[in-house]
């Protein structure tokens, strides 16, 4: 277990649990229905006035024409009145409506008393308190809510509109139901403005026909947000405006959650008097999500997770989605977790109004993304707490691999150590790689093996690097490479260094003071064909790492600054690749540049320095290959950790190369004199390989076995490519 939950006393605010109980749901619904019975009295009174005003419900054309009498009545009506301003209810009937209204209000008060006695706040009352709604707002809300509970209200509203197609309440109908005639109706219109609480929080909206936006305010129809309507009735589902990935997550922690969260939050002292606003950033988004879940569990609150990437992919409005998320997190008493925050960054910072709105959110909020950012031009009275989630350190990666391995997975400890050490992966990549390894083993019908884990780990390293560099599949092993003993020993030392970096740099503390970088930088120098690429392949195979070859001659540009840009793209993609980067043809960039004779030399020095700087900063293995070490200034050479010289092979080594490279499966004549070939022709291993391949093709079309004449013919062709003649050799 990590130390994540070791919070200091009082460092976090305590929140009560928020799971909806049956009693809370029942009492909330009873309160809601009691309020609707009060609304029924208002509607009944309005229908009765309508009838007394002489409206004929039996007229099938009612609402489709205006009679002469109606026109006269409209002319005589004073401004800010309604159609029944001259209609008086019978006193006894008026008293009966007053009595019914008082009885309905009494039932509401009685249910509220019972609800409060159980320390429960009904949802309608909670909604009003959360968003500062007054009694007039509540009545507007009830009028709009009613058709979602009982469809009879649609017919009643159509009747009162004198138009059966208008099944939702209009602003004018609401005023008729709630206001007496006169100028006060106009004062109440302020509760229908865009900045009024019901509309600012997207609880209500204007919608309907295509002319709704340009229609007069009084005639516009009102719609309640579907999520609000469901929540008031005891259900909650994130609105479509939050995207398909929005969810409410129960704060039930697993051992994996605590392991993933790590220790990044353990030392934070958060202000208990004000809900915090945390900003998570870094490449490990899985750990960010786990940390958010741990926070919500600690505070005994659900976690509302919203993915802005999904919002954009589904062509939804980001600003509105954030407002809806804030609204709903308040309703559900949830910690708001907004991931995909990078989508809001423009030139490194989000729009100030967006940050201001997040800071104004009254509840706890967490913004999650890959990139760090700084607020600009945002006045705020709320501190932002920044927490970085980088790639997990070696010990955490090892713990994650062990966590995913099951009891039946018998993987050697040393292999796991190598796996965790060599692949600097995010926690999400580790999880995905483990699952992929199980699939590989399942397809092979074998138990999970370490080779499956290494294969999957390479697969889940950055695949986009293949667009910028050539991926080499290692073919060679130690048996294939022919070098002097000292060079072989040095290659083994390099591999041992890569494997033991975590122990030396982390466990032994060497990385804290003595080493500036975790990367391993290597120089391979020697004539063409002497085994530099083969050695890189052997290392990649031994370490179970991918090998990418970058031809520097294609990277170097004559335009100032372009070479650095090309290198930057490669290293940026390589950061998560965990691959060996093999920079070939370094002679295209490196030369004797310590003496600056002209501007070209000066910029060449800048390019070299930039390459070495990026190699040193890269956490993996980088290899520079050059044909002439003398072209590289000693000042630059000293910055590289290892230098391996690949000498042109002497006769004894050439014979070993001939024997090693000649496949045993190739049929050949018994009188092949490889010793004579090694003695007579001074060729590097690359040339010997080409000769054997050429001779094999010749033999396949000429008798089916390799003879000495085939090898001599292949040698002649190879020498011709090099500008040498067979007769001149020896």
N, C-alpha and C positions, 0 to 999 in steps of 0.2 A: 504494500500500500504506500502511496505517496504521502507527503506531509501536507496535502492540500487543505484538509479540514482543520488544521491546527490554528484556528483563528484566535486572536486575543479576545479577552472578555470585553463586550461592549463595542467591538469593532464593526459589527454588522447590525442593522436594525432587525428586529423580530417582527414577522408578519404572521397573522393567523392563517390557518388552512382555508382553502377556498372551494373544496369539493361541495357540490350542491347536494344537500340532504333532501330526503323525501318531504320532510316537514317544511323546509324552506320553499320547496317547489309548490307544495300544496297551498301554503299560506300566501305566496306571491300570486298564484292563480286566483285564489279567493278574493284577494284585494283587487286584482285586475277586473274580475267579473263584477264586483261591487261598483267599481268606477264606471263600468260599461252600463250598469243599470241606471246610474245617474245620468249618463249620456242618453239612454233611452227616453228618459223624461223630457229632455230638451228636444229630442227629435219628435216625440209624440206631440208636444206643444206646437212645434213648427208645422207639422202636418195638419194639426187642427186649425191653425191660423190660415194655412193655405186653403183649406176647405171652406172656411168662413169668408175668405176673400172672393169666393165665387168660382173657383177653378173646378172644372168638370172632369173628373177622372175617366169618365166614359167617352170623352171626345177623342176619337182615334187619331185626329189630326193635331191634337194639342202639342204645342212646341214647334210645329212646322209653319205656323202663321201667326200674325198679330192682328187681332180684330180691331175695329174702330174704337170700341169701348176701352180695350186695353191701351190703345195709343193715347186716348184722352187721359186715362188714369196715369200713364207714364209722364205725360206733360205736366200734370198737376202735382206730381210727387216732388217734394223738396230734395235738395242735394243731401247726400250722406244718409238717406233714409232707406227703407226697404219696402217691398210691395205690400206688406201688411200694416203700414204705419197708421192707417185709419181703421184697422180692424180691432175691435175690442172683444176679448173673451167674456163670456158670461161670468160675473163675479164668483159664482159658486164653482164654475169650471176652473177659473183662474186660481182660486184657493186650493182646488184639488191638485193642480200642478205644483203649487208651492209646497203643499203637504207631501206630495210624492217626492219632490226634490229634497226636502228635509229628511224624509225617511231613508232615501238612498244615501244621503250624506252621513246619516247616523250609522247606517250599516258599514260604510267605509271606515268611520272612526272606530267602530267596535272591532272590526277585523284588524285595524292598525294596532289597537291596544293589545289584542291577543298576540299579534305578531311580535310586537316589541317586548312583551312579557317573556318571550322565548329568546330574547336577544337576537332577533332576526329583523333585518331590514328588507321589506318586500322589494322586488326588482324595479317596479315602477318608481318607488320612492328613491331607490338607489340611483336610478338613472337621473332623476331630477337633481339629486344632491351632487352627483358626479359632474354634471354638465351645467349646473346653475340654471335650471329651468324653473320658471315661476308657475303659478297655478294656471295662468292663461296658456302657457306653453304646454302644460300637461293636458289641458282640455283639447288643444289642437292635435296633440299626439294621439289622444284617445279617439278622436273623430277619424283620423287617418288609419289607426290600427284596426278599428272595428271590422272593416270588410275582410281582413285577413283571418278573423276569428269566425265570422258568420256572414255568409254571402247575402243574407237578407238586407244588409246595410247598403249593398250596391243598388238594389232596387229602390230602397228608400231615398238614396241620394239622387238617383235618376228622376224619381218623382218630384223631389224638391227642386231639382234643376229645371224641371219642365222639359227634360231631355233624357230619355232612357239610355242614350249612348254614353252619357257622362256619369259613370258608375263610381268615380272617386270624388272626394270632396273638393270643391274649388275654394279659393280664398274668400270669395263672396259668401258662399254657403257657411263657411266657418264663422264669419262675422255675423251672419243672420242668426246662427244658433247661439252665439256667445255674447253678442253686443246689442244694446238698445240703439235705436236710430239716433243719429247725431254725429257731431264732429269727433266724438271719442272713437268711433269706428276708424277714423283716419289715424288717430294716435296708435291704435292697436296694430296698424299695418307695419310698424317698425319690427314686429316679431316675425315678419315674413321676409326681411331683408337678408342679403347674403351673409352679413356678419352677425346675424342673430344666432343664438346657440343651436337651435334646431337645424339650421342650414350650414352653419360653420362646421359642425361636427358630422355632417352628412347623415343626420337622423332622418330628416325629411328632404325631399327634392321636388322640383317642378319637372313634370314630364308629361307625356301624352302625345298630342298630334304635332306635326312638323312646325306648326306656327306657335308652339308653346312659348318659345323664348321671346318672340316679338309681341305676343298677345298682351293685353292689359293685365296688370297684376291680379285684379279682382277675378278675372275669368280663368286664370291658370289653375290647373289641377294639381293636387298635392298627393305625393306618394311617400309612404313610409319605407325606409330601408328594410329589405327583407331580413337581413341579419338581426337588426334591432327587434323586428317583430317576432322572430323566432326566439331570441334571447328572453324577451319579456314573457314568453309562454313556456320557458323552462328548457329551451334547447339552444345550442350554439354550434354554428359551423362557420368557419372563416368565409368572408364574402369573396365573390369572384374577383373583385378588384385587388385582392392581395395575391393573386396568382395561385396556380395549382399546387405549389409546394408549401403554402402557408399551413401551419398546424399549431394546435395546442398540445404541449407535451407534459405529461405527468412527471413530477420531479422524483421519480423512483430511480435511485442510483444503483449501478452495477459496479463490480470491481473494475471492469474495463473503463467505465466513466471516470473513476477516480484516478486510474492509472494514466489515462489520456490527458486529464486536466493538468497533471504535473504539479509543480510547486510555484508556478508563476504568480498565483494569487495569494499564497500563504502569508506573505509579509505585508499585504496591503492593509492599511488602516483607513477604513471608509467612514465617512461622517454619518453617524446614526441618526442625526437630526434632519437629514435631507437624503432622499433616495439618490444613489450615485448614477453618474453617467460614465460608462466605461467605453473605451475605444480599444478593440482588439485588432492587432495587425500582425502580418507575417505569413509565411507560406503554408503553415500547418492549419488549415481551416477545420480539420476534424478535431484537433485539440481545442480550438476556439469554441466549437459547438459543445464539446464535453465540459469545458469550463463554465459555459453559460448554464448548462444543465445543473452543474454542481452548485452554482450560485443560487439558482431558483430552489433547489432542494434545501439548501441551508436556510433560506428565508421562508420555506414552506409555502412557496408560490408556484403555480404552473408557469411554464415557459411558452410564450407566444413567439414562434419562429416564422420570420418572413424572409423570403429570398428575392431580392430585387433583380437578380439575373433572370429569374423566371418571369417576373413582372414585365421586364423589357421584352423578353422573348415572346410573350403572349400579347404584345402590343397594348399593354396597359399603362396608365399614367403613374409615374413614380411618385410625384408629389402627393397625389391623391391616395396612393397606396400607403404611404407613410402616415398620412392623416388618419386613414381608416385603421391602421395598425395601432396607432396611439389611442384612438377611441376604444377599440376592442380590448386592448390590454388593460385599460382602465375598467371596463365593464367586467372582465373576467379576473381582475386583480392578478394579472400576470406580469412577470418580468418580460419586457419587450426585447427580443433579440433580432436585430436587422442585419442579415448577412448579405453579401454581395454589394457592400457599400462602395466598392471601387467603381461601380457604374455611375456613381454620383460625382466622381472626381473629374474636374476639368482643369488642366494645367496644374495638377497636384493638389487642388483644394476643392471641396464641395461648395456649391452656391451658398453664400452667407444666410439667405432666408431659410434654407433647409436646416442649417446648423442651429440657427436661432429657434426654429420650431422644435427641434429635438431637445434643445436646452430647456425649453418651456414645458416639456412634458413632465407632469407631476409625479410620475412613477419611475421605477428603476428602468434604465434603458442601456442596451449594449449594442454598439455598432461594430460590425465585423467585416474585415476585408484583408486583402493581401498587402496593400501598400500603406505606408505611413503617410500622414498628411498633417497639415497645420491649419487651424481655422484662421481666416483672414477677414478683418472687418466685421467681427461678430462680438458685439457687447453682450456680456453674459454674467450672471451672478451664480453660476454653477461650475464647479471645477470639473474638467475632463480628466479622467484617470486613464493613462495609456499603459497598455500591457502588450508586450511583444511575444508572439508565439513563433519562434524560429523552428528550424528542423530539430527534432529532439536530439539531445546529446547521446553519445554512445551508450551509456548505461540505460537510458530510457528506451532506446531502440532495442537493446538486448532484452529488456523486460517485456516489451511489446511482443517481440517474436516468441518469447517463452509463453506469454499469456495466450497467444492464439494456438500454439501447439497443444494438441490433445494428449490424453494419457497414453494413447496407442502410438503416438508419433515418437519414435526413438531416434532422435537426431543427436549426433555427437556434440558435446559441449563446445569443443574447439571449432567445429564448423559453424555453430551459431555465433560464436565470438567473431569469427571471420566475416560472417554474413552481416552482422550488426556493424562491424567496424568498417567494412569496405563500401557499404551502401548507405549513404546518408540520405535516408528517405523520410518523408513525412509519415505521420501515423496512419493517414488514409492510404498512402501507397503501400505501407507494410501490411495493412489489413487486406487490401486488394491482392497483393502479391501472394500472401498466404493462401487465400481462396483459389487463386489461379494455380498455385503449386498443387493443391489438393486435386484440382481438375486434371492437371497433367498426369499425376499419379493414377488417378481413376481411369483415364483413357489408356494408360499403359497396363492397367491391371496389376499394379505393384503397390506395396506400401510406400508412404511418403518418404522420400530420400532427400538428402541435402542438395543433390544436383537439381532436383525439382525446385527447391527454394531459390537457388542461385539463378536458375533459368527464369523463373517468374520475376525475381527482383530486377533482372536486366530488362525484362519486358516492360515493367512498370516505371523504369527510368525514362527520362524525357525522350519520347519517340521523334520529336521534331528536329532533333539534331541531325537526323539522317538527311534532312533537306539541305543542310549546309556542309556536311562532311560525308566522306565515304566510309560506310561501316564495313569492317573487315571481320570475317568469321575465322577465328584462329584455327589453323590446320596443323601447326607444328608443336612438337614437344621438346623436352631437353635432349632427347636422343637425336633430333634432327639438326641441332645447331652445333657448328664446329668452330670453336674459338679457343685461344690459349686459356690455360687454367685460371689465370688471374682475372680475365674478363668474365669467365663463367662464374667465378666466386663473387665478383662484384654484382652480377645480375641477381644471384641468390641473396646477396645483402640487400639489394633494393627491394626485392619481394618481401624479405623479412621486415624491412622498415615499414612497408605499406601495411602488413598484417599486424604489426605491433604498435601502430601509431596511438591507438586508444589507451593502451596500457602505459606507454611512455609519456604521452602528452597529458592525459587526463588523470589516470590513477597515480602516476608518479609525480605529477605536477610540473613536468618539464615545459609543457606548453604555456604555463603562466608567465614565465620570465625569460626562458632561454630561446624560445622559438616563436617567431612572429607569425608564421603561417603553418597550417596543417597540411598543406600540399606537399607533394614530392615532385621536384623538378629535376629532369635528367637531360644530359646531352649525349647523343649518339653521334660519333664522328668516324669517318672512314670512307674509303673509295666506294663507288657504286658497286652493288652486288656483294658486299662483304657480310651481309646478314643483319643489317639494322632493322629492317621491317620484320624479318623472321624473329629477331629477339623480342620485338614488341609483341608479336603474336604469342610467343612462348609465355611472356609475362601475363598477357591477358588471359590465356588459357589456364595458367597456374593460379591466378587470382580470381578466376570466374567473373571477369569484368568484360564489358563491351569495349571494343577498340574502334576508334574513329580516326581516320587518316585525313588530314587537311593538307592540301598542296599549297604551300605558301606562295608559289609562283602565280597562282590564280587569285590570291588574296591581295597581293601588293598592287597598289595603284599609283599611277604617276600624278594623280590629283592629290593635292595636299589635304590631309585629313581623312581621305577615303579608306586608306589601309586600316586606320584605327577603327573606323566605323564597321568595316568588315570583320575585324577581330572581335569587336564588342558584341556583334550579333552572335558569333560562334560561342563566346564565353558565356553570354547571357543564357543561351539555350543549354549550354553544358552544365550550368550550375546544379541542375537536378538530374543530370544524366548518370552520375556515378561512373563515368566511363574514363578510359585512358585516352588522352588526346595526343595523337602522334602527328607533329608538324614536320612534314617532309619538305624537301627542297628549300631548306632554310637559307641556302646560299643566295636565294632571290632577295632576301632581306638583309642578311648579315654580311658585313664586309669590314674592312679596316676603316672605321669611321671615327676613331678617337681624335684624329686630326681633321678638323673641319676646314675644308678648302673652299667649299661653296655652299649655297643654300640647299642643294640636294643632299650633301653630306649631313647638314644640320638636321634636316627633316628625317633623314634615314636614322639618325641617332634617336630622334623622338619616337619613331615607329618601333625601333628595337626596345627602347626603354618601356614603351607601352606594352609590348608583348611580354616582356619579362615581368612587368608589374602584374599583369593579368594572370600569368602562370603562377606567380607567387601567391596570389589571392585565391586561386582555384583550389578547392579542398581535395581534389583528386590527384591523379597522376598525369603529368604532362611531359612529353618527350620531344626534344628538338633534334632533328636529324640533319647533319651537314656533311658534305663530301670533303670539305677542307676546314679543319679546325682552325687553321691559321687565319681564316677569314673572320673569325670571331675574336673581338678584342678581349684581352684578359680581364678587363674590368667587368665585362658582361659575364664572362665565364665564371668568375668568382660568385656570382649571384645564384648559380645553379647548384643544386645539392649534390648531384652525382654527375660524373663524366666518364663515359665508357668509350674507349677507343677500339675500333674494329679494323685491325691491320689487314693488309693484303695477305692472303694465305701463302705460307711457304709450301714447299713440295709435300711435306708430310701431311699438312692440313688439307692440301688439295686432294690427296689420295683419300683421306677420310671423307671429304665432301663427295667425291665421286662414288664411294661405296655407300654413303648414307643416303644420297639422293636417288640412287638407282633402285627402283621398286623391285622387290623380290618376285612380284607377280609377272614381270615383263619377261617373256621368253627371250633367251639370248644364247649366242654361240659360246662354246666353252673356252675359246681362245681370246676372249676380250682381255686386252692388256690395259687395265685401268691405271696400273702403276706407271706405264710408259706415257700415257696421256697426262698424268699428273706431273711427270718429270718434264715432258716436252713443252707443254703449253701452260704459260703463266696466266691463269684465268681465275677470276673470283667466283664465288659460289653461284651468283646470279647467272653468270654466263654458262657455267657447267649445267645448271638446271635447264637452260634453254637448249643446250646441245642434246641432252638426254631426251627432252620432249620431241625435238626435231627428228632425232634418230628413230624414236619409237614410231612416229608417223610414217617415216620412210620404210621401216621394217614391216609395218602392217600392210603395205601395198607391194611388198617385195619379199615374199617367202614366209613372212610371219614370225621371224625372230631377228633380234638386233645383232648385227655383225659389226666387226671393226670398221668396215667401210662406211656403214651408216653413221657411226660416231665421228669418223673423220670428215664425212660430208657435212654433218651438223656443225663440227668445229670450224670448217671453212666458212660456212655461212655466218657464224657468230663473229669470226674475225673480220669478215668483210664489213659487218655492221660497225665494227670498231675502227675501220680504216686500216686494218692490218692484213697481211698475206700469210697464208699457211706456210709458204716456203721460207718466209723470213723468221719463223719461230724456231727456237732451239739452237 
